[in-house]
Amino acid sequence: MPEIKSITIDEVDNLGLDEHNNLYWLGERIHIKKKIELEGYLNTAIILGGLSTLVVAIIEVLRFFGYGK
């Protein structure tokens, strides 16, 4: 785990924001990674997985009763 150093009161002036609220330290932009929203993809994957399971189950039930042979 990286060592985290506290900012002293004298160093607070090194922080800044631009008009787009980007954070700067000593005039250099601090790049902050944004989280990727996966909820929509996960919901789609869950629905497709459930539908695939249902289709396979129906096919296997039909095979059990002799259909498709």
PDB file of N, CA, C and O in Angstrom:
ATOM      1  N   MET A   1       0.847  -1.178   0.000  1.00  0.00           N
ATOM      2  CA  MET A   1       0.000   0.000   0.000  1.00  0.00           C
ATOM      3  C   MET A   1       0.893   1.241   0.000  1.00  0.00           C
ATOM      4  O   MET A   1       1.874   1.299   0.741  1.00  0.00           O
ATOM      5  N   PRO A   2       0.558   2.227  -0.824  1.00  0.00           N
ATOM      6  CA  PRO A   2       1.406   3.419  -0.887  1.00  0.00           C
ATOM      7  C   PRO A   2       1.326   4.227   0.404  1.00  0.00           C
ATOM      8  O   PRO A   2       0.313   4.240   1.103  1.00  0.00           O
ATOM      9  N   GLU A   3       2.427   4.893   0.685  1.00  0.00           N
ATOM     10  CA  GLU A   3       2.462   5.761   1.859  1.00  0.00           C
ATOM     11  C   GLU A   3       1.713   7.054   1.538  1.00  0.00           C
ATOM     12  O   GLU A   3       1.945   7.675   0.500  1.00  0.00           O
ATOM     13  N   ILE A   4       0.833   7.444   2.419  1.00  0.00           N
ATOM     14  CA  ILE A   4       0.037   8.653   2.215  1.00  0.00           C
ATOM     15  C   ILE A   4       0.563   9.742   3.133  1.00  0.00           C
ATOM     16  O   ILE A   4       0.648   9.568   4.348  1.00  0.00           O
ATOM     17  N   LYS A   5       0.914  10.865   2.530  1.00  0.00           N
ATOM     18  CA  LYS A   5       1.466  11.995   3.277  1.00  0.00           C
ATOM     19  C   LYS A   5       0.375  13.042   3.462  1.00  0.00           C
ATOM     20  O   LYS A   5      -0.355  13.355   2.521  1.00  0.00           O
ATOM     21  N   SER A   6       0.265  13.569   4.641  1.00  0.00           N
ATOM     22  CA  SER A   6      -0.701  14.634   4.911  1.00  0.00           C
ATOM     23  C   SER A   6      -0.212  15.946   4.306  1.00  0.00           C
ATOM     24  O   SER A   6       0.991  16.184   4.194  1.00  0.00           O
ATOM     25  N   ILE A   7      -1.152  16.778   3.925  1.00  0.00           N
ATOM     26  CA  ILE A   7      -0.826  18.099   3.398  1.00  0.00           C
ATOM     27  C   ILE A   7      -0.804  19.078   4.565  1.00  0.00           C
ATOM     28  O   ILE A   7      -1.744  19.142   5.358  1.00  0.00           O
ATOM     29  N   THR A   8       0.268  19.827   4.656  1.00  0.00           N
ATOM     30  CA  THR A   8       0.340  20.838   5.709  1.00  0.00           C
ATOM     31  C   THR A   8      -0.412  22.089   5.268  1.00  0.00           C
ATOM     32  O   THR A   8      -0.750  22.241   4.094  1.00  0.00           O
ATOM     33  N   ILE A   9      -0.665  22.960   6.197  1.00  0.00           N
ATOM     34  CA  ILE A   9      -1.390  24.194   5.899  1.00  0.00           C
ATOM     35  C   ILE A   9      -0.635  25.048   4.883  1.00  0.00           C
ATOM     36  O   ILE A   9      -1.253  25.779   4.108  1.00  0.00           O
ATOM     37  N   ASP A  10       0.698  24.961   4.881  1.00  0.00           N
ATOM     38  CA  ASP A  10       1.497  25.730   3.920  1.00  0.00           C
ATOM     39  C   ASP A  10       1.353  25.197   2.498  1.00  0.00           C
ATOM     40  O   ASP A  10       1.537  25.943   1.537  1.00  0.00           O
ATOM     41  N   GLU A  11       1.026  23.912   2.358  1.00  0.00           N
ATOM     42  CA  GLU A  11       0.933  23.292   1.033  1.00  0.00           C
ATOM     43  C   GLU A  11      -0.454  23.397   0.415  1.00  0.00           C
ATOM     44  O   GLU A  11      -0.626  23.071  -0.759  1.00  0.00           O
ATOM     45  N   VAL A  12      -1.432  23.837   1.168  1.00  0.00           N
ATOM     46  CA  VAL A  12      -2.798  23.923   0.651  1.00  0.00           C
ATOM     47  C   VAL A  12      -2.876  24.865  -0.550  1.00  0.00           C
ATOM     48  O   VAL A  12      -3.700  24.663  -1.442  1.00  0.00           O
ATOM     49  N   ASP A  13      -2.032  25.884  -0.579  1.00  0.00           N
ATOM     50  CA  ASP A  13      -2.026  26.818  -1.710  1.00  0.00           C
ATOM     51  C   ASP A  13      -1.590  26.152  -3.014  1.00  0.00           C
ATOM     52  O   ASP A  13      -1.794  26.717  -4.089  1.00  0.00           O
ATOM     53  N   ASN A  14      -1.001  24.977  -2.939  1.00  0.00           N
ATOM     54  CA  ASN A  14      -0.581  24.263  -4.146  1.00  0.00           C
ATOM     55  C   ASN A  14      -1.756  23.599  -4.858  1.00  0.00           C
ATOM     56  O   ASN A  14      -1.633  23.214  -6.021  1.00  0.00           O
ATOM     57  N   LEU A  15      -2.884  23.461  -4.181  1.00  0.00           N
ATOM     58  CA  LEU A  15      -4.075  22.872  -4.783  1.00  0.00           C
ATOM     59  C   LEU A  15      -4.856  23.930  -5.537  1.00  0.00           C
ATOM     60  O   LEU A  15      -4.875  25.097  -5.146  1.00  0.00           O
ATOM     61  N   GLY A  16      -5.506  23.517  -6.627  1.00  0.00           N
ATOM     62  CA  GLY A  16      -6.323  24.460  -7.377  1.00  0.00           C
ATOM     63  C   GLY A  16      -7.353  23.746  -8.223  1.00  0.00           C
ATOM     64  O   GLY A  16      -7.237  22.549  -8.484  1.00  0.00           O
ATOM     65  N   LEU A  17      -8.366  24.489  -8.651  1.00  0.00           N
ATOM     66  CA  LEU A  17      -9.418  23.988  -9.533  1.00  0.00           C
ATOM     67  C   LEU A  17      -9.520  24.905 -10.736  1.00  0.00           C
ATOM     68  O   LEU A  17      -9.341  26.118 -10.622  1.00  0.00           O
ATOM     69  N   ASP A  18      -9.812  24.311 -11.908  1.00  0.00           N
ATOM     70  CA  ASP A  18     -10.067  25.155 -13.073  1.00  0.00           C
ATOM     71  C   ASP A  18     -11.576  25.335 -13.242  1.00  0.00           C
ATOM     72  O   ASP A  18     -12.357  24.920 -12.386  1.00  0.00           O
ATOM     73  N   GLU A  19     -11.981  25.959 -14.357  1.00  0.00           N
ATOM     74  CA  GLU A  19     -13.408  26.243 -14.570  1.00  0.00           C
ATOM     75  C   GLU A  19     -14.248  24.983 -14.750  1.00  0.00           C
ATOM     76  O   GLU A  19     -15.470  25.035 -14.619  1.00  0.00           O
ATOM     77  N   HIS A  20     -13.608  23.849 -15.049  1.00  0.00           N
ATOM     78  CA  HIS A  20     -14.323  22.575 -15.209  1.00  0.00           C
ATOM     79  C   HIS A  20     -14.200  21.703 -13.966  1.00  0.00           C
ATOM     80  O   HIS A  20     -14.531  20.518 -14.000  1.00  0.00           O
ATOM     81  N   ASN A  21     -13.725  22.288 -12.869  1.00  0.00           N
ATOM     82  CA  ASN A  21     -13.526  21.599 -11.592  1.00  0.00           C
ATOM     83  C   ASN A  21     -12.509  20.468 -11.670  1.00  0.00           C
ATOM     84  O   ASN A  21     -12.603  19.499 -10.916  1.00  0.00           O
ATOM     85  N   ASN A  22     -11.537  20.580 -12.574  1.00  0.00           N
ATOM     86  CA  ASN A  22     -10.414  19.644 -12.590  1.00  0.00           C
ATOM     87  C   ASN A  22      -9.445  20.051 -11.490  1.00  0.00           C
ATOM     88  O   ASN A  22      -9.197  21.239 -11.283  1.00  0.00           O
ATOM     89  N   LEU A  23      -8.902  19.076 -10.793  1.00  0.00           N
ATOM     90  CA  LEU A  23      -8.025  19.329  -9.658  1.00  0.00           C
ATOM     91  C   LEU A  23      -6.575  19.448 -10.119  1.00  0.00           C
ATOM     92  O   LEU A  23      -6.114  18.654 -10.940  1.00  0.00           O
ATOM     93  N   TYR A  24      -5.860  20.434  -9.593  1.00  0.00           N
ATOM     94  CA  TYR A  24      -4.461  20.683  -9.944  1.00  0.00           C
ATOM     95  C   TYR A  24      -3.611  20.735  -8.687  1.00  0.00           C
ATOM     96  O   TYR A  24      -4.052  21.229  -7.649  1.00  0.00           O
ATOM     97  N   TRP A  25      -2.375  20.217  -8.785  1.00  0.00           N
ATOM     98  CA  TRP A  25      -1.378  20.298  -7.721  1.00  0.00           C
ATOM     99  C   TRP A  25      -0.112  20.868  -8.333  1.00  0.00           C
ATOM    100  O   TRP A  25       0.453  20.280  -9.255  1.00  0.00           O
ATOM    101  N   LEU A  26       0.331  21.993  -7.834  1.00  0.00           N
ATOM    102  CA  LEU A  26       1.514  22.698  -8.351  1.00  0.00           C
ATOM    103  C   LEU A  26       1.391  22.969  -9.853  1.00  0.00           C
ATOM    104  O   LEU A  26       2.375  22.884 -10.587  1.00  0.00           O
ATOM    105  N   GLY A  27       0.183  23.294 -10.302  1.00  0.00           N
ATOM    106  CA  GLY A  27      -0.049  23.622 -11.697  1.00  0.00           C
ATOM    107  C   GLY A  27      -0.223  22.430 -12.617  1.00  0.00           C
ATOM    108  O   GLY A  27      -0.498  22.614 -13.803  1.00  0.00           O
ATOM    109  N   GLU A  28      -0.072  21.214 -12.113  1.00  0.00           N
ATOM    110  CA  GLU A  28      -0.246  20.011 -12.929  1.00  0.00           C
ATOM    111  C   GLU A  28      -1.573  19.358 -12.587  1.00  0.00           C
ATOM    112  O   GLU A  28      -1.935  19.206 -11.420  1.00  0.00           O
ATOM    113  N   ARG A  29      -2.279  18.981 -13.627  1.00  0.00           N
ATOM    114  CA  ARG A  29      -3.588  18.364 -13.420  1.00  0.00           C
ATOM    115  C   ARG A  29      -3.436  16.994 -12.769  1.00  0.00           C
ATOM    116  O   ARG A  29      -2.568  16.202 -13.137  1.00  0.00           O
ATOM    117  N   ILE A  30      -4.289  16.742 -11.809  1.00  0.00           N
ATOM    118  CA  ILE A  30      -4.338  15.432 -11.165  1.00  0.00           C
ATOM    119  C   ILE A  30      -5.399  14.632 -11.897  1.00  0.00           C
ATOM    120  O   ILE A  30      -6.570  15.013 -11.920  1.00  0.00           O
ATOM    121  N   HIS A  31      -4.992  13.528 -12.492  1.00  0.00           N
ATOM    122  CA  HIS A  31      -5.915  12.688 -13.245  1.00  0.00           C
ATOM    123  C   HIS A  31      -6.587  11.715 -12.289  1.00  0.00           C
ATOM    124  O   HIS A  31      -5.932  10.917 -11.619  1.00  0.00           O
ATOM    125  N   ILE A  32      -7.891  11.802 -12.244  1.00  0.00           N
ATOM    126  CA  ILE A  32      -8.678  10.932 -11.380  1.00  0.00           C
ATOM    127  C   ILE A  32      -9.446   9.982 -12.282  1.00  0.00           C
ATOM    128  O   ILE A  32     -10.177  10.411 -13.175  1.00  0.00           O
ATOM    129  N   LYS A  33      -9.277   8.692 -12.044  1.00  0.00           N
ATOM    130  CA  LYS A  33      -9.987   7.703 -12.847  1.00  0.00           C
ATOM    131  C   LYS A  33     -11.437   7.638 -12.402  1.00  0.00           C
ATOM    132  O   LYS A  33     -11.741   7.654 -11.209  1.00  0.00           O
ATOM    133  N   LYS A  34     -12.318   7.566 -13.374  1.00  0.00           N
ATOM    134  CA  LYS A  34     -13.737   7.460 -13.070  1.00  0.00           C
ATOM    135  C   LYS A  34     -14.149   5.996 -13.125  1.00  0.00           C
ATOM    136  O   LYS A  34     -13.630   5.220 -13.927  1.00  0.00           O
ATOM    137  N   LYS A  35     -15.081   5.635 -12.268  1.00  0.00           N
ATOM    138  CA  LYS A  35     -15.576   4.264 -12.260  1.00  0.00           C
ATOM    139  C   LYS A  35     -16.449   4.026 -13.487  1.00  0.00           C
ATOM    140  O   LYS A  35     -17.158   4.922 -13.945  1.00  0.00           O
ATOM    141  N   ILE A  36     -16.385   2.827 -14.000  1.00  0.00           N
ATOM    142  CA  ILE A  36     -17.206   2.444 -15.140  1.00  0.00           C
ATOM    143  C   ILE A  36     -18.495   1.832 -14.610  1.00  0.00           C
ATOM    144  O   ILE A  36     -18.467   0.934 -13.769  1.00  0.00           O
ATOM    145  N   GLU A  37     -19.606   2.319 -15.099  1.00  0.00           N
ATOM    146  CA  GLU A  37     -20.892   1.772 -14.697  1.00  0.00           C
ATOM    147  C   GLU A  37     -21.137   0.480 -15.472  1.00  0.00           C
ATOM    148  O   GLU A  37     -21.185   0.487 -16.702  1.00  0.00           O
ATOM    149  N   LEU A  38     -21.288  -0.609 -14.761  1.00  0.00           N
ATOM    150  CA  LEU A  38     -21.512  -1.896 -15.406  1.00  0.00           C
ATOM    151  C   LEU A  38     -22.920  -2.423 -15.183  1.00  0.00           C
ATOM    152  O   LEU A  38     -23.241  -3.517 -15.647  1.00  0.00           O
ATOM    153  N   GLU A  39     -23.754  -1.688 -14.499  1.00  0.00           N
ATOM    154  CA  GLU A  39     -25.066  -2.198 -14.143  1.00  0.00           C
ATOM    155  C   GLU A  39     -25.882  -2.602 -15.365  1.00  0.00           C
ATOM    156  O   GLU A  39     -26.505  -3.664 -15.366  1.00  0.00           O
ATOM    157  N   GLY A  40     -25.888  -1.773 -16.404  1.00  0.00           N
ATOM    158  CA  GLY A  40     -26.650  -2.105 -17.603  1.00  0.00           C
ATOM    159  C   GLY A  40     -26.124  -3.358 -18.275  1.00  0.00           C
ATOM    160  O   GLY A  40     -26.896  -4.212 -18.711  1.00  0.00           O
ATOM    161  N   TYR A  41     -24.781  -3.466 -18.357  1.00  0.00           N
ATOM    162  CA  TYR A  41     -24.180  -4.652 -18.955  1.00  0.00           C
ATOM    163  C   TYR A  41     -24.454  -5.886 -18.104  1.00  0.00           C
ATOM    164  O   TYR A  41     -24.729  -6.961 -18.637  1.00  0.00           O
ATOM    165  N   LEU A  42     -24.381  -5.738 -16.800  1.00  0.00           N
ATOM    166  CA  LEU A  42     -24.629  -6.878 -15.924  1.00  0.00           C
ATOM    167  C   LEU A  42     -26.072  -7.337 -16.020  1.00  0.00           C
ATOM    168  O   LEU A  42     -26.335  -8.538 -16.063  1.00  0.00           O
ATOM    169  N   ASN A  43     -27.009  -6.402 -16.055  1.00  0.00           N
ATOM    170  CA  ASN A  43     -28.418  -6.780 -16.195  1.00  0.00           C
ATOM    171  C   ASN A  43     -28.650  -7.517 -17.507  1.00  0.00           C
ATOM    172  O   ASN A  43     -29.363  -8.520 -17.537  1.00  0.00           O
ATOM    173  N   THR A  44     -28.056  -7.032 -18.586  1.00  0.00           N
ATOM    174  CA  THR A  44     -28.196  -7.695 -19.883  1.00  0.00           C
ATOM    175  C   THR A  44     -27.594  -9.091 -19.845  1.00  0.00           C
ATOM    176  O   THR A  44     -28.192 -10.038 -20.356  1.00  0.00           O
ATOM    177  N   ALA A  45     -26.420  -9.229 -19.248  1.00  0.00           N
ATOM    178  CA  ALA A  45     -25.765 -10.535 -19.159  1.00  0.00           C
ATOM    179  C   ALA A  45     -26.590 -11.501 -18.321  1.00  0.00           C
ATOM    180  O   ALA A  45     -26.700 -12.678 -18.665  1.00  0.00           O
ATOM    181  N   ILE A  46     -27.168 -11.024 -17.231  1.00  0.00           N
ATOM    182  CA  ILE A  46     -27.989 -11.883 -16.375  1.00  0.00           C
ATOM    183  C   ILE A  46     -29.239 -12.337 -17.114  1.00  0.00           C
ATOM    184  O   ILE A  46     -29.612 -13.508 -17.039  1.00  0.00           O
ATOM    185  N   ILE A  47     -29.887 -11.424 -17.825  1.00  0.00           N
ATOM    186  CA  ILE A  47     -31.092 -11.786 -18.578  1.00  0.00           C
ATOM    187  C   ILE A  47     -30.758 -12.785 -19.677  1.00  0.00           C
ATOM    188  O   ILE A  47     -31.471 -13.773 -19.851  1.00  0.00           O
ATOM    189  N   LEU A  48     -29.667 -12.535 -20.430  1.00  0.00           N
ATOM    190  CA  LEU A  48     -29.276 -13.472 -21.488  1.00  0.00           C
ATOM    191  C   LEU A  48     -28.901 -14.834 -20.918  1.00  0.00           C
ATOM    192  O   LEU A  48     -29.239 -15.867 -21.497  1.00  0.00           O
ATOM    193  N   GLY A  49     -28.212 -14.838 -19.796  1.00  0.00           N
ATOM    194  CA  GLY A  49     -27.857 -16.103 -19.153  1.00  0.00           C
ATOM    195  C   GLY A  49     -29.086 -16.863 -18.687  1.00  0.00           C
ATOM    196  O   GLY A  49     -29.161 -18.081 -18.844  1.00  0.00           O
ATOM    197  N   GLY A  50     -30.045 -16.157 -18.118  1.00  0.00           N
ATOM    198  CA  GLY A  50     -31.285 -16.794 -17.668  1.00  0.00           C
ATOM    199  C   GLY A  50     -32.091 -17.343 -18.832  1.00  0.00           C
ATOM    200  O   GLY A  50     -32.614 -18.456 -18.760  1.00  0.00           O
ATOM    201  N   LEU A  51     -32.195 -16.562 -19.910  1.00  0.00           N
ATOM    202  CA  LEU A  51     -32.931 -17.034 -21.087  1.00  0.00           C
ATOM    203  C   LEU A  51     -32.250 -18.238 -21.726  1.00  0.00           C
ATOM    204  O   LEU A  51     -32.920 -19.174 -22.160  1.00  0.00           O
ATOM    205  N   SER A  52     -30.932 -18.217 -21.785  1.00  0.00           N
ATOM    206  CA  SER A  52     -30.195 -19.357 -22.341  1.00  0.00           C
ATOM    207  C   SER A  52     -30.427 -20.606 -21.505  1.00  0.00           C
ATOM    208  O   SER A  52     -30.623 -21.694 -22.048  1.00  0.00           O
ATOM    209  N   THR A  53     -30.404 -20.454 -20.192  1.00  0.00           N
ATOM    210  CA  THR A  53     -30.649 -21.585 -19.300  1.00  0.00           C
ATOM    211  C   THR A  53     -32.058 -22.126 -19.503  1.00  0.00           C
ATOM    212  O   THR A  53     -32.258 -23.340 -19.528  1.00  0.00           O
ATOM    213  N   LEU A  54     -33.032 -21.237 -19.649  1.00  0.00           N
ATOM    214  CA  LEU A  54     -34.414 -21.656 -19.872  1.00  0.00           C
ATOM    215  C   LEU A  54     -34.554 -22.418 -21.185  1.00  0.00           C
ATOM    216  O   LEU A  54     -35.227 -23.448 -21.230  1.00  0.00           O
ATOM    217  N   VAL A  55     -33.932 -21.930 -22.249  1.00  0.00           N
ATOM    218  CA  VAL A  55     -34.003 -22.601 -23.554  1.00  0.00           C
ATOM    219  C   VAL A  55     -33.374 -23.989 -23.474  1.00  0.00           C
ATOM    220  O   VAL A  55     -33.940 -24.953 -23.991  1.00  0.00           O
ATOM    221  N   VAL A  56     -32.220 -24.101 -22.837  1.00  0.00           N
ATOM    222  CA  VAL A  56     -31.560 -25.405 -22.698  1.00  0.00           C
ATOM    223  C   VAL A  56     -32.425 -26.344 -21.873  1.00  0.00           C
ATOM    224  O   VAL A  56     -32.523 -27.529 -22.193  1.00  0.00           O
ATOM    225  N   ALA A  57     -33.056 -25.838 -20.816  1.00  0.00           N
ATOM    226  CA  ALA A  57     -33.927 -26.678 -19.984  1.00  0.00           C
ATOM    227  C   ALA A  57     -35.118 -27.182 -20.790  1.00  0.00           C
ATOM    228  O   ALA A  57     -35.479 -28.354 -20.683  1.00  0.00           O
ATOM    229  N   ILE A  58     -35.729 -26.324 -21.589  1.00  0.00           N
ATOM    230  CA  ILE A  58     -36.869 -26.738 -22.418  1.00  0.00           C
ATOM    231  C   ILE A  58     -36.436 -27.791 -23.425  1.00  0.00           C
ATOM    232  O   ILE A  58     -37.145 -28.778 -23.625  1.00  0.00           O
ATOM    233  N   ILE A  59     -35.288 -27.602 -24.061  1.00  0.00           N
ATOM    234  CA  ILE A  59     -34.779 -28.587 -25.026  1.00  0.00           C
ATOM    235  C   ILE A  59     -34.546 -29.928 -24.349  1.00  0.00           C
ATOM    236  O   ILE A  59     -34.898 -30.967 -24.907  1.00  0.00           O
ATOM    237  N   GLU A  60     -33.964 -29.925 -23.169  1.00  0.00           N
ATOM    238  CA  GLU A  60     -33.688 -31.179 -22.461  1.00  0.00           C
ATOM    239  C   GLU A  60     -34.973 -31.870 -22.023  1.00  0.00           C
ATOM    240  O   GLU A  60     -35.048 -33.098 -22.057  1.00  0.00           O
ATOM    241  N   VAL A  61     -35.980 -31.114 -21.615  1.00  0.00           N
ATOM    242  CA  VAL A  61     -37.276 -31.713 -21.252  1.00  0.00           C
ATOM    243  C   VAL A  61     -37.909 -32.336 -22.486  1.00  0.00           C
ATOM    244  O   VAL A  61     -38.447 -33.441 -22.410  1.00  0.00           O
ATOM    245  N   LEU A  62     -37.856 -31.647 -23.620  1.00  0.00           N
ATOM    246  CA  LEU A  62     -38.413 -32.200 -24.857  1.00  0.00           C
ATOM    247  C   LEU A  62     -37.663 -33.460 -25.279  1.00  0.00           C
ATOM    248  O   LEU A  62     -38.286 -34.417 -25.738  1.00  0.00           O
ATOM    249  N   ARG A  63     -36.347 -33.480 -25.136  1.00  0.00           N
ATOM    250  CA  ARG A  63     -35.573 -34.688 -25.451  1.00  0.00           C
ATOM    251  C   ARG A  63     -35.949 -35.839 -24.530  1.00  0.00           C
ATOM    252  O   ARG A  63     -36.015 -36.989 -24.964  1.00  0.00           O
ATOM    253  N   PHE A  64     -36.195 -35.533 -23.267  1.00  0.00           N
ATOM    254  CA  PHE A  64     -36.572 -36.566 -22.305  1.00  0.00           C
ATOM    255  C   PHE A  64     -37.869 -37.252 -22.728  1.00  0.00           C
ATOM    256  O   PHE A  64     -38.009 -38.464 -22.563  1.00  0.00           O
ATOM    257  N   PHE A  65     -38.817 -36.487 -23.271  1.00  0.00           N
ATOM    258  CA  PHE A  65     -40.093 -37.051 -23.700  1.00  0.00           C
ATOM    259  C   PHE A  65     -40.057 -37.562 -25.136  1.00  0.00           C
ATOM    260  O   PHE A  65     -41.097 -37.938 -25.676  1.00  0.00           O
ATOM    261  N   GLY A  66     -38.893 -37.583 -25.760  1.00  0.00           N
ATOM    262  CA  GLY A  66     -38.739 -38.214 -27.056  1.00  0.00           C
ATOM    263  C   GLY A  66     -38.845 -37.304 -28.259  1.00  0.00           C
ATOM    264  O   GLY A  66     -38.805 -37.797 -29.386  1.00  0.00           O
ATOM    265  N   TYR A  67     -38.976 -36.029 -28.082  1.00  0.00           N
ATOM    266  CA  TYR A  67     -39.038 -35.117 -29.219  1.00  0.00           C
ATOM    267  C   TYR A  67     -37.634 -34.848 -29.750  1.00  0.00           C
ATOM    268  O   TYR A  67     -36.671 -34.785 -28.986  1.00  0.00           O
ATOM    269  N   GLY A  68     -37.531 -34.694 -31.051  1.00  0.00           N
ATOM    270  CA  GLY A  68     -36.276 -34.324 -31.672  1.00  0.00           C
ATOM    271  C   GLY A  68     -35.318 -35.477 -31.891  1.00  0.00           C
ATOM    272  O   GLY A  68     -34.137 -35.249 -32.153  1.00  0.00           O
ATOM    273  N   LYS A  69     -35.797 -36.717 -31.792  1.00  0.00           N
ATOM    274  CA  LYS A  69     -34.915 -37.865 -32.037  1.00  0.00           C
ATOM    275  C   LYS A  69     -35.124 -38.404 -33.421  1.00  0.00           C
ATOM    276  O   LYS A  69     -34.471 -39.371 -33.812  1.00  0.00           O
TER     277      LYS A  69
END
